[in-house]
């Protein structure tokens, strides 16, 4: 199928080239709302979100709203999120909805439709998704992403210590037998991307914590990825301690697709300081990235 | 901590005794909306949801709205869902929000707050949740459920074939080493419930497909559960082929807590036939259950 829309991977490569890899989290949890002097309400998350969009536009290229902090205010919170998503896209930012949805059949298809269909009220450029029911269960949103010029980031290895028992568990049968769950997911995603028409990156990416030793998850970061490499949404930079200097060491052959995701370290600059904090950090990340190449 | 609210497990036992185990899915996917003569829109899912609530009230005890089908209409869809949830709870139905959320830290806490906090716009009696980031990652919503008289159903073994590679993968280290992922989740949930004050069932339940051979997931259905057994949300009855007659064979020692979840087989009766279909099926399930005891 020839797509008339630009593929997500090509758009992402454009953002990397023009504005770098920094992704600013939009995480209006109660504590941050309070320290920003905003009410813990739908109007508070709306103001917070719009302020982060304003501070990021022109200074970095990507934002990642955490959906949970909007959803807790129900329909009013979602009305706020619709405004934030629209403002971010209108400002030319690439928007990754951090939704971590997952299901099967028509339900997971509806989640794809929610976040990835052009014209949907909650349209983003990409979303995060969990495949606890198997990568096969999310094939419909994977295909939707590919055909609609959208991206999907599948959780593979995450930074919280309690995740290890599942993500390092070993698959017992089928084509991924002997692989860890994290590696099996990576292989499933890679094989999906490889079967699509050629883009700078695949439409389906991975969530890999930047503070992890990926080798301990059975992930082979030396493996050559030749076509449509999966982009990597990598939380853990900044406040959580991962360093952009270590990007090549941590991510190996996946390094070129890494999105440097930071939230707390930037957001704690407050509404008055955020634009400067984003500009400074975005320049730092670009300089470190230039030095790496 | 002494709770002033009735525990979810005690409320569930009350529903089982008074109105049986049937749970009616509220799944307004596009195809069903069309066959019901409703628009594929927020107002369509609102009408559909309210009609299922009306048809179920007084005939069965539990409803399970699939959140994805409301979320795809954004804030308007969530306004519809708020109405459906409120109507269901006002009608005395126990409401399980089929949300399959999951995340870590303040994000997963916000999801718990969204669906389980008394007074929240999207308040339900219980929600489904995924623990791809480990059962430890969802401890905050587990504690919230326990303290607020709410329930949580954690995905463990699901019926779609692509789920096997992850759910049957074997944990390599830690206290659950040697267990499958599905079994490790069940043990974590059981151990959480056991540490709480005594209820008819634990506040934290499991999602286990009714069409599965649970033994093939390494799940020991003969294991005695002494305190606060996890209730089981079991999709797969009716249209998907599982039979209530087989409940004891499939679920063994978990049988007493099984919620018989049906969607398509009932919903395809259409708006005119649904109330009768629910009444008939609810009576059947109660009769089969009485015969089993």
Interface residues (C-beta under 8 A of the other chain):
Chain A: X27 X29 X31 X66 X68 X69 X71 X72 X73 X74 X75 X76 X78 X79 X81 X82 X98 X100 X101 X102 X103 X104 X105 X106 X107 X108 X110 X111 X113 X114 X120 X121 X122 X130 X131 X132 X133 X134 X135 X136 X137 X155 X158 X160 X161 X162 X163 X164 X165 X166 X167 X168 X169 X170 X171 X172 X173 X174 X176 X180 X181 X184
Chain B: X27 X29 X31 X66 X68 X69 X71 X72 X73 X74 X75 X76 X78 X79 X81 X82 X98 X100 X101 X102 X103 X104 X105 X106 X107 X108 X110 X111 X113 X114 X120 X121 X122 X130 X131 X132 X133 X134 X135 X136 X137 X155 X158 X160 X161 X162 X163 X164 X165 X166 X167 X168 X169 X170 X171 X172 X173 X174 X176 X180 X181 X184
